[in-house]
Amino acid sequence: MERVRVKQEKVRENRKNQTGSAAGALRAAFPFTLPVLAGYLFLGFSYGLYAHSAGLAFWYPVSMAALVYGGSLEFVLVSMLCASFSPATVFVAALVIQARHLFYGLAMLGRYQRTGWKKFFLIFGMSDETFAINCSAAIPEGADRGWFYLWVTWLDQLYWIAGAALGALTGMAIRIPVKGIEYIMTAMFVCIFLDRIRSEKQGYTALIGLGSSILCLAIFGPLALLAVFQKPISQVLERRNRYASLSESDLPERANHPRMSDEAIDAPSSGSSLPGRSADGAGGRAADRAVEQEISGNDARGETKQ
């Protein structure tokens, strides 16, 4: 009985600690999401208003905000739901519009490790703004990392659902002219692009991106445009994740051997050795082969004795 009582006390203590860490992470995460609150309420309101003007019932925009949670994709889905039924078209459009999340996922592989059950919600709730916060925010000391990421994800989606619901309710209560409201996401991205040009002294990067996008659009077409950039972007993110996977003890050694570091990142690790442990990439691989040969020899001698 004493052992059972001690076990129950430990369970209650663990639950208390988890509750405390979750509440502390919420207090730490909420200020980071305030800019998202302002943006999502406005965009979500426009989306709900647009969905109602297209003839969709209140539960349509709210359900899509909760289950699809695709931002610009949801604006496109409104017109698709009002058109003839074409699952293949919807699938291709959703894949092309949301394929950027593939790169978000690659960039967050290391950060979302050891988050347990929270990882499913973190993956589903990934958005542009959530990715920006979780990727760049300095988590306050004492806040649980997994809960911090989860609260940022949940709060951002809650803001979007609330905005969509508010827009749909407003459309039901008040007759508002909404001509052109479907272009609100396009207008937002144009504003971001113009702000990027204004923030740079020369504006070369924004103009290069615009020119290359127009050129590739003319050559490959709209559906194949993303596939052109997918492989190089994936390689860059994979290289970045390999670098981040090295332990802190390896970083000073990598700094002393910059040439070796780049080769070691791209070279696959063998056995228990870590990339970048040796000062010479070829020497490290030779040492790994020597260790494997020695282990094979020991196994062969053991079988001979038996």
C-alpha positions as a Markdown table, in Angstrom:
| # | Residue | x | y | z |
|---|---|---|---|---|
| 1 | Met | 0.0 | 0.0 | 0.0 |
| 2 | Glu | 2.8 | 2.4 | 0.8 |
| 3 | Arg | 4.4 | 1.7 | -2.6 |
| 4 | Val | 1.1 | 2.4 | -4.3 |
| 5 | Arg | 0.6 | 5.7 | -2.4 |
| 6 | Val | 4.1 | 6.9 | -3.3 |
| 7 | Lys | 3.5 | 6.1 | -7.0 |
| 8 | Gln | 0.2 | 8.0 | -6.9 |
| 9 | Glu | 1.9 | 11.0 | -5.3 |
| 10 | Lys | 4.6 | 10.9 | -8.1 |
| 11 | Val | 1.8 | 10.9 | -10.7 |
| 12 | Arg | 0.1 | 13.9 | -9.2 |
| 13 | Glu | 3.4 | 15.7 | -8.9 |
| 14 | Asn | 4.2 | 15.1 | -12.6 |
| 15 | Arg | 0.8 | 16.4 | -13.6 |
| 16 | Lys | 1.3 | 19.5 | -11.5 |
| 17 | Asn | 4.7 | 20.1 | -13.1 |
| 18 | Gln | 3.2 | 19.6 | -16.6 |
| 19 | Thr | 0.4 | 22.0 | -15.8 |
| 20 | Gly | 2.8 | 24.6 | -14.5 |
| 21 | Ser | 5.1 | 24.3 | -17.5 |
| 22 | Ala | 2.1 | 24.6 | -19.9 |
| 23 | Ala | 0.9 | 27.7 | -18.1 |
| 24 | Gly | 4.3 | 29.3 | -18.0 |
| 25 | Ala | 4.8 | 28.5 | -21.7 |
| 26 | Leu | 1.5 | 30.1 | -22.5 |
| 27 | Arg | 2.5 | 33.3 | -20.7 |
| 28 | Ala | 5.8 | 33.3 | -22.6 |
| 29 | Ala | 4.3 | 32.5 | -26.1 |
| 30 | Phe | 1.3 | 34.9 | -26.1 |
| 31 | Pro | 3.3 | 38.2 | -26.6 |
| 32 | Phe | 5.1 | 36.7 | -29.6 |
| 33 | Thr | 1.7 | 36.0 | -31.3 |
| 34 | Leu | 0.2 | 39.5 | -30.9 |
| 35 | Pro | 1.3 | 40.7 | -34.3 |
| 36 | Val | -0.2 | 37.5 | -35.8 |
| 37 | Leu | -3.5 | 38.3 | -33.9 |
| 38 | Ala | -3.8 | 41.6 | -35.6 |
| 39 | Gly | -3.1 | 40.2 | -39.1 |
| 40 | Tyr | -5.1 | 37.0 | -38.8 |
| 41 | Leu | -8.2 | 38.7 | -37.4 |
| 42 | Phe | -8.2 | 41.1 | -40.4 |
| 43 | Leu | -7.4 | 38.4 | -43.0 |
| 44 | Gly | -9.7 | 35.8 | -41.4 |
| 45 | Phe | -12.5 | 38.4 | -41.3 |
| 46 | Ser | -12.1 | 39.1 | -45.0 |
| 47 | Tyr | -12.1 | 35.3 | -45.7 |
| 48 | Gly | -15.3 | 34.7 | -43.7 |
| 49 | Leu | -17.0 | 37.7 | -45.4 |
| 50 | Tyr | -15.9 | 36.5 | -48.8 |
| 51 | Ala | -17.2 | 32.9 | -48.1 |
| 52 | His | -20.5 | 34.2 | -47.0 |
| 53 | Ser | -20.8 | 36.5 | -50.1 |
| 54 | Ala | -20.2 | 33.4 | -52.3 |
| 55 | Gly | -23.3 | 31.8 | -50.8 |
| 56 | Leu | -21.6 | 29.4 | -48.3 |
| 57 | Ala | -23.2 | 28.7 | -44.9 |
| 58 | Phe | -21.6 | 29.9 | -41.7 |
| 59 | Trp | -20.1 | 26.6 | -40.9 |
| 60 | Tyr | -18.2 | 26.3 | -44.1 |
| 61 | Pro | -15.5 | 29.0 | -43.5 |
| 62 | Val | -15.3 | 28.1 | -39.8 |
| 63 | Ser | -14.8 | 24.4 | -40.6 |
| 64 | Met | -12.2 | 25.1 | -43.3 |
| 65 | Ala | -10.4 | 27.4 | -40.9 |
| 66 | Ala | -10.2 | 24.6 | -38.3 |
| 67 | Leu | -9.6 | 21.6 | -40.6 |
| 68 | Val | -7.9 | 23.0 | -43.7 |
| 69 | Tyr | -6.1 | 26.0 | -42.2 |
| 70 | Gly | -4.4 | 26.9 | -45.4 |
| 71 | Gly | -4.7 | 30.7 | -45.6 |
| 72 | Ser | -4.6 | 31.6 | -49.3 |
| 73 | Leu | -5.7 | 28.0 | -50.1 |
| 74 | Glu | -9.0 | 28.6 | -48.4 |
| 75 | Phe | -9.7 | 31.7 | -50.6 |
| 76 | Val | -9.2 | 29.4 | -53.6 |
| 77 | Leu | -11.3 | 26.7 | -52.1 |
| 78 | Val | -14.3 | 29.0 | -51.9 |
| 79 | Ser | -14.4 | 29.5 | -55.6 |
| 80 | Met | -13.8 | 25.7 | -56.2 |
| 81 | Leu | -16.7 | 24.8 | -53.9 |
| 82 | Cys | -19.0 | 27.0 | -55.9 |
| 83 | Ala | -17.8 | 25.5 | -59.2 |
| 84 | Ser | -18.3 | 22.0 | -60.7 |
| 85 | Phe | -16.9 | 19.1 | -58.6 |
| 86 | Ser | -13.3 | 18.3 | -59.6 |
| 87 | Pro | -11.3 | 16.5 | -56.9 |
| 88 | Ala | -8.2 | 16.2 | -59.1 |
| 89 | Thr | -8.1 | 20.0 | -59.7 |
| 90 | Val | -8.6 | 20.7 | -56.0 |
| 91 | Phe | -5.8 | 18.2 | -55.1 |
| 92 | Val | -3.3 | 19.7 | -57.6 |
| 93 | Ala | -4.1 | 23.3 | -56.6 |
| 94 | Ala | -3.8 | 22.5 | -52.9 |
| 95 | Leu | -0.5 | 20.7 | -53.5 |
| 96 | Val | 1.0 | 23.6 | -55.5 |
| 97 | Ile | -0.2 | 26.3 | -53.1 |
| 98 | Gln | 0.8 | 24.6 | -49.9 |
| 99 | Ala | 4.0 | 22.9 | -51.1 |
| 100 | Arg | 6.1 | 25.6 | -49.4 |
| 101 | His | 5.3 | 23.8 | -46.1 |
| 102 | Leu | 7.6 | 21.0 | -47.3 |
| 103 | Phe | 10.5 | 23.4 | -46.8 |
| 104 | Tyr | 9.1 | 24.6 | -43.5 |
| 105 | Gly | 9.0 | 21.1 | -42.3 |
| 106 | Leu | 12.6 | 20.4 | -43.3 |
| 107 | Ala | 13.8 | 23.5 | -41.5 |
| 108 | Met | 11.9 | 22.5 | -38.2 |
| 109 | Leu | 13.1 | 18.9 | -38.0 |
| 110 | Gly | 15.6 | 19.6 | -35.3 |
| 111 | Arg | 13.5 | 22.0 | -33.3 |
| 112 | Tyr | 10.5 | 19.6 | -33.1 |
| 113 | Gln | 12.5 | 16.7 | -31.9 |
| 114 | Arg | 11.5 | 15.1 | -28.6 |
| 115 | Thr | 8.2 | 17.0 | -28.4 |
| 116 | Gly | 6.2 | 13.8 | -28.0 |
| 117 | Trp | 2.4 | 13.9 | -28.8 |
| 118 | Lys | 2.7 | 17.7 | -29.5 |
| 119 | Lys | 4.5 | 17.0 | -32.8 |
| 120 | Phe | 1.3 | 16.0 | -34.5 |
| 121 | Phe | -0.3 | 19.4 | -33.7 |
| 122 | Leu | 2.9 | 21.2 | -34.5 |
| 123 | Ile | 3.0 | 19.7 | -38.0 |
| 124 | Phe | -0.7 | 20.2 | -38.8 |
| 125 | Gly | -0.7 | 23.8 | -37.5 |
| 126 | Met | 2.3 | 24.9 | -39.4 |
| 127 | Ser | 1.7 | 28.3 | -41.1 |
| 128 | Asp | 3.9 | 31.0 | -42.5 |
| 129 | Glu | 3.6 | 33.1 | -39.3 |
| 130 | Thr | 3.8 | 30.2 | -36.9 |
| 131 | Phe | 7.0 | 29.0 | -38.7 |
| 132 | Ala | 8.5 | 32.5 | -38.5 |
| 133 | Ile | 7.9 | 32.7 | -34.7 |
| 134 | Asn | 9.0 | 29.1 | -33.8 |
| 135 | Cys | 12.0 | 29.4 | -36.0 |
| 136 | Ser | 13.3 | 32.7 | -34.8 |
| 137 | Ala | 11.9 | 33.4 | -31.3 |
| 138 | Ala | 14.3 | 33.2 | -28.4 |
| 139 | Ile | 12.4 | 31.1 | -25.9 |
| 140 | Pro | 12.4 | 32.7 | -22.4 |
| 141 | Glu | 14.5 | 30.9 | -19.8 |
| 142 | Gly | 12.4 | 28.5 | -17.8 |
| 143 | Ala | 9.7 | 28.0 | -20.5 |
| 144 | Asp | 9.2 | 24.5 | -21.8 |
| 145 | Arg | 10.3 | 24.4 | -25.4 |
| 146 | Gly | 7.6 | 21.9 | -26.6 |
| 147 | Trp | 4.8 | 23.8 | -24.9 |
| 148 | Phe | 6.0 | 27.1 | -26.2 |
| 149 | Tyr | 5.9 | 25.8 | -29.8 |
| 150 | Leu | 2.5 | 24.3 | -29.2 |
| 151 | Trp | 0.9 | 27.4 | -27.7 |
| 152 | Val | 2.2 | 29.5 | -30.6 |
| 153 | Thr | 0.7 | 27.0 | -33.0 |
| 154 | Trp | -2.6 | 26.8 | -31.2 |
| 155 | Leu | -3.0 | 30.6 | -30.6 |
| 156 | Asp | -2.3 | 31.4 | -34.3 |
| 157 | Gln | -4.9 | 29.0 | -35.5 |
| 158 | Leu | -7.4 | 30.2 | -32.9 |
| 159 | Tyr | -6.9 | 33.8 | -34.2 |
| 160 | Trp | -7.6 | 32.6 | -37.8 |
| 161 | Ile | -10.7 | 30.6 | -36.8 |
| 162 | Ala | -12.0 | 33.6 | -34.8 |
| 163 | Gly | -11.5 | 36.0 | -37.7 |
| 164 | Ala | -13.3 | 33.6 | -40.1 |
| 165 | Ala | -16.2 | 33.2 | -37.7 |
| 166 | Leu | -16.4 | 37.0 | -37.1 |
| 167 | Gly | -16.4 | 37.7 | -40.9 |
| 168 | Ala | -19.1 | 35.1 | -41.6 |
| 169 | Leu | -21.3 | 36.4 | -38.8 |
| 170 | Thr | -20.8 | 40.0 | -40.0 |
| 171 | Gly | -21.8 | 39.0 | -43.5 |
| 172 | Met | -25.0 | 37.4 | -42.2 |
| 173 | Ala | -25.9 | 40.5 | -40.1 |
| 174 | Ile | -24.9 | 43.3 | -42.4 |
| 175 | Arg | -25.0 | 43.6 | -46.2 |
| 176 | Ile | -21.5 | 44.8 | -47.2 |
| 177 | Pro | -20.2 | 45.2 | -50.8 |
| 178 | Val | -17.4 | 42.7 | -51.1 |
| 179 | Lys | -16.4 | 43.1 | -54.8 |
| 180 | Gly | -12.7 | 42.3 | -55.2 |
| 181 | Ile | -12.2 | 41.0 | -51.6 |
| 182 | Glu | -10.9 | 37.7 | -53.0 |
| 183 | Tyr | -7.7 | 39.5 | -54.0 |
| 184 | Ile | -6.8 | 40.5 | -50.5 |
| 185 | Met | -4.1 | 37.8 | -50.1 |
| 186 | Thr | -2.6 | 38.9 | -53.4 |
| 187 | Ala | -2.6 | 42.5 | -52.3 |
| 188 | Met | -0.9 | 41.5 | -49.0 |
| 189 | Phe | 1.9 | 39.7 | -50.8 |
| 190 | Val | 2.4 | 42.7 | -53.1 |
| 191 | Cys | 2.7 | 44.9 | -50.1 |
| 192 | Ile | 5.3 | 42.6 | -48.6 |
| 193 | Phe | 7.2 | 42.7 | -51.8 |
| 194 | Leu | 7.1 | 46.5 | -52.1 |
| 195 | Asp | 8.2 | 46.8 | -48.4 |
| 196 | Arg | 11.1 | 44.5 | -49.1 |
| 197 | Ile | 12.2 | 46.8 | -52.0 |
| 198 | Arg | 11.9 | 49.9 | -49.8 |
| 199 | Ser | 13.8 | 48.3 | -46.9 |
| 200 | Glu | 16.9 | 47.5 | -49.1 |
| 201 | Lys | 19.3 | 50.2 | -50.3 |
| 202 | Gln | 19.6 | 48.7 | -53.8 |
| 203 | Gly | 16.7 | 46.3 | -53.9 |
| 204 | Tyr | 18.7 | 43.8 | -56.0 |
| 205 | Thr | 17.5 | 40.7 | -54.2 |
| 206 | Ala | 13.8 | 41.5 | -54.6 |
| 207 | Leu | 14.2 | 42.4 | -58.3 |
| 208 | Ile | 16.2 | 39.3 | -59.0 |
| 209 | Gly | 13.5 | 37.2 | -57.3 |
| 210 | Leu | 10.8 | 38.9 | -59.3 |
| 211 | Gly | 12.7 | 38.6 | -62.6 |
| 212 | Ser | 13.6 | 34.9 | -62.1 |
| 213 | Ser | 10.0 | 34.1 | -61.2 |
| 214 | Ile | 8.6 | 35.8 | -64.3 |
| 215 | Leu | 11.2 | 34.0 | -66.5 |
| 216 | Cys | 10.5 | 30.6 | -65.0 |
| 217 | Leu | 6.7 | 31.2 | -65.2 |
| 218 | Ala | 7.0 | 31.9 | -68.9 |
| 219 | Ile | 9.2 | 28.9 | -69.5 |
| 220 | Phe | 7.7 | 26.2 | -67.3 |
| 221 | Gly | 4.2 | 27.4 | -66.6 |
| 222 | Pro | 2.4 | 28.0 | -63.3 |
| 223 | Leu | 2.1 | 24.4 | -62.1 |
| 224 | Ala | 5.7 | 23.4 | -62.8 |
| 225 | Leu | 7.2 | 26.6 | -61.3 |
| 226 | Leu | 7.5 | 25.3 | -57.8 |
| 227 | Ala | 9.1 | 22.1 | -58.9 |
| 228 | Val | 11.9 | 24.0 | -60.6 |
| 229 | Phe | 13.0 | 25.4 | -57.2 |
| 230 | Gln | 12.1 | 22.4 | -55.0 |
| 231 | Lys | 15.3 | 20.4 | -55.4 |
| 232 | Pro | 17.9 | 23.2 | -54.7 |
| 233 | Ile | 15.9 | 24.5 | -51.8 |
| 234 | Ser | 15.6 | 21.0 | -50.3 |
| 235 | Gln | 19.4 | 20.5 | -50.6 |
| 236 | Val | 20.1 | 23.8 | -48.9 |
| 237 | Leu | 17.7 | 22.9 | -46.0 |
| 238 | Glu | 19.1 | 19.4 | -45.7 |
| 239 | Arg | 22.6 | 20.8 | -45.5 |
| 240 | Arg | 21.5 | 23.2 | -42.8 |
| 241 | Asn | 19.9 | 20.4 | -40.8 |
| 242 | Arg | 23.0 | 18.3 | -41.0 |
| 243 | Tyr | 25.1 | 21.1 | -39.7 |
| 244 | Ala | 22.6 | 21.7 | -36.8 |
| 245 | Ser | 22.6 | 18.0 | -35.9 |
| 246 | Leu | 26.3 | 18.2 | -34.8 |
| 247 | Ser | 26.9 | 18.4 | -31.1 |
| 248 | Glu | 28.2 | 21.6 | -29.6 |
| 249 | Ser | 31.5 | 19.9 | -28.8 |
| 250 | Asp | 32.1 | 19.5 | -32.6 |
| 251 | Leu | 31.5 | 23.1 | -33.5 |
| 252 | Pro | 34.9 | 24.5 | -32.3 |
| 253 | Glu | 36.6 | 21.7 | -34.3 |
| 254 | Arg | 34.5 | 22.5 | -37.4 |
| 255 | Ala | 35.5 | 26.2 | -37.1 |
| 256 | Asn | 39.1 | 25.3 | -37.1 |
| 257 | His | 38.7 | 23.3 | -40.3 |
| 258 | Pro | 36.2 | 25.1 | -42.5 |
| 259 | Arg | 37.1 | 23.2 | -45.7 |
| 260 | Met | 36.8 | 19.9 | -44.0 |
| 261 | Ser | 33.5 | 20.9 | -42.5 |
| 262 | Asp | 31.7 | 21.5 | -45.8 |
| 263 | Glu | 32.9 | 18.1 | -47.1 |
| 264 | Ala | 32.0 | 16.3 | -43.9 |
| 265 | Ile | 28.5 | 17.7 | -43.9 |
| 266 | Asp | 27.8 | 16.3 | -47.4 |
| 267 | Ala | 29.5 | 13.0 | -46.6 |
| 268 | Pro | 27.3 | 10.3 | -45.0 |
| 269 | Ser | 28.3 | 9.2 | -41.6 |
| 270 | Ser | 29.5 | 5.6 | -41.1 |
| 271 | Gly | 29.4 | 3.4 | -38.0 |
| 272 | Ser | 29.4 | 5.5 | -34.8 |
| 273 | Ser | 31.6 | 8.3 | -36.2 |
| 274 | Leu | 30.2 | 11.8 | -36.5 |
| 275 | Pro | 30.8 | 13.9 | -39.6 |
| 276 | Gly | 33.6 | 16.4 | -39.1 |
| 277 | Arg | 35.3 | 14.5 | -36.2 |
| 278 | Ser | 38.7 | 14.2 | -38.0 |
| 279 | Ala | 40.8 | 17.0 | -39.3 |
| 280 | Asp | 40.9 | 15.3 | -42.7 |
| 281 | Gly | 37.8 | 13.9 | -44.4 |
| 282 | Ala | 39.7 | 11.1 | -46.2 |
| 283 | Gly | 41.6 | 10.2 | -43.0 |
| 284 | Gly | 38.3 | 10.0 | -41.1 |
| 285 | Arg | 36.8 | 7.6 | -43.6 |
| 286 | Ala | 40.0 | 5.5 | -43.6 |
| 287 | Ala | 39.8 | 5.3 | -39.8 |
| 288 | Asp | 36.2 | 4.1 | -40.0 |
| 289 | Arg | 37.2 | 1.4 | -42.4 |
| 290 | Ala | 40.0 | 0.3 | -40.2 |
| 291 | Val | 37.7 | 0.0 | -37.2 |
| 292 | Glu | 35.2 | -2.0 | -39.2 |
| 293 | Gln | 37.9 | -4.4 | -40.4 |
| 294 | Glu | 39.1 | -4.9 | -36.8 |
| 295 | Ile | 35.6 | -5.7 | -35.6 |
| 296 | Ser | 35.1 | -8.1 | -38.5 |
| 297 | Gly | 38.4 | -9.8 | -37.6 |
| 298 | Asn | 37.4 | -10.2 | -34.0 |
| 299 | Asp | 34.1 | -11.7 | -35.0 |
| 300 | Ala | 35.8 | -14.2 | -37.3 |
| 301 | Arg | 38.3 | -15.2 | -34.5 |
| 302 | Gly | 35.4 | -15.7 | -32.1 |
| 303 | Glu | 33.6 | -18.0 | -34.5 |
| 304 | Thr | 36.8 | -20.0 | -35.1 |
| 305 | Lys | 37.2 | -20.6 | -31.3 |
| 306 | Gln | 33.7 | -21.8 | -31.1 |
